[in-house]
Amino acid sequence: MEILKCEGVRKVYGNSGNQTVALDGIDLSLEKGEFAAIIGASGSGKSTLLHILGNVDKPTEGKVMIDGTDLSTLNRTQAAIFRRRKVGLVYQFYNLIPTLTVRQNIQMPLKLDKKKPNKEFFEKVIASLGLSEKLDALPNQLSGGQQQRVAIARALLYRPALLLADEPTGNLDQKNSREIIDMLKLSNRNFNQTILLITHDERVALEAGRVITLEDGRIICDERRR
C-alpha cells in the first residue's frame, strides 16, 4: 500500500529576477511499513521537503499524496488537522510542553481532538519505549534521550500514516543517539510504522532499509539496503 507519493515536486523561492530552486522535480514513493532515510548536506533541500511533506509549506509545482489525500486540496485548518492525525512529527529539540507531564504530552494530539487513547495501544507504546515509570514526570526531569522517546511516543499514539523524524539524534550524545535509532527501528518493526528520517549523518541514514540522497534539490541516489 502506497503511503507517500511525490510527483514532480518543485519549490522555488524569490521572484523571476532572483530565484532559488530548493527542490527540482522530486519523484518519490513510500510503501506502508518502510523505514527510509533522506540524507543530504546543508542546502540540499532536505528541510524544504520535510516542510512540504509535513504540510506546513506548499510546493510551487507538483503533487504530494499522503495516505490517498492530495495535500494541495486542504485549506489551512484542514491541513493542521490532517497533520495532527496522519503525520507524526519528531524534531531535533523534542517540542514538549514543559508544564505538562509525560503522559499529558504523549496524549496531547488526541486531547485536541477530544479523543481518548486506546489503553492497550498506549501501554504497548510506552512499554516499548521504556517510559512506563516516567509518566508523571515533567520534561525537565528527563534526560535528552528520554525526552526524545516521549516525542516518539506522542507521534506514534495517533497511529499516523507517516512518521517524519527530522534530525532526531542531532541534539543527543552517541549513546542516546543509538537508543533513539533503535527505538525508531522497533516502532517500524513492532507497529509496522512507516518512517521517513531526515538527516545529514550517513551513519544514522544507514540504519534505515532505504537511503535516498538529495543534492541541489534533486534525488541523485535511491538505494534499498534490505
Disulfide bonds with the S-S distance in Angstrom:
none
